[in-house]
């Protein structure tokens, strides 16, 4: 499914593939690639609370700040939390970015091969083949507890709201 959305890039609406994901439903499984080109699926992170952020590219200023903030703040909340960033960046570029920036608490995965995450979570920007900025929190039973689709690609997500939602789920 493709839909014109309220998501914008520099104020211009874009078309997203897939459906909007709602809190309360089972999280769709997906296939992405790790830094060594191995396939990884959501259900490989059983019994963990998952914060998943989709971003256009780690090598952009907003994404750079976003991953660093979650690496610093959210990673301190619980050992039961895994923080995942998904982008269309090549796995090698993600690996380089994390190494150069000391990102150790966040796992980065590439959706460039299949766009499976992008379509299943409704964040694949058709016109650019990039992912829209969004955040999903999924509980230990793979139920979606929080979603945020950032309206303008160049804006930050609501960090305080995300961190408060995480704290509530991790209790």
C-alpha angles and dihedrals in degrees: 000000000000124000138179105235147190087255111109139190110209088343095308118118117240134201117249125200118224133020131299109261115231128208114252098043130101112271113248114241115238142184122235134157128251125214091278094051093255117145114247127189132200092241089062087077098066121171092015131111106236127210106193120188121187114203136175096237135339090224094069125091099247094044090046091055093042096054092044092051093051090043089055104035112023095041090064094059102080145337085233091067125089119190116209128186118194124192140150090251114123113261091244092056091049091050091049092047093052093046094048093047101041094244104166107143097053123073115215124205133183124229093184097110103051107005082219096142092043094055098039093049096040097241105111109118104216097202095052106023088230129120122256117237109265140144128214128184115202123187129226090273092053094252115143109242102171137021132181124178105191107227097216117040092220093056130091122244119249098274096183093051091047094048092047091050090050092050090052093051095044094055 
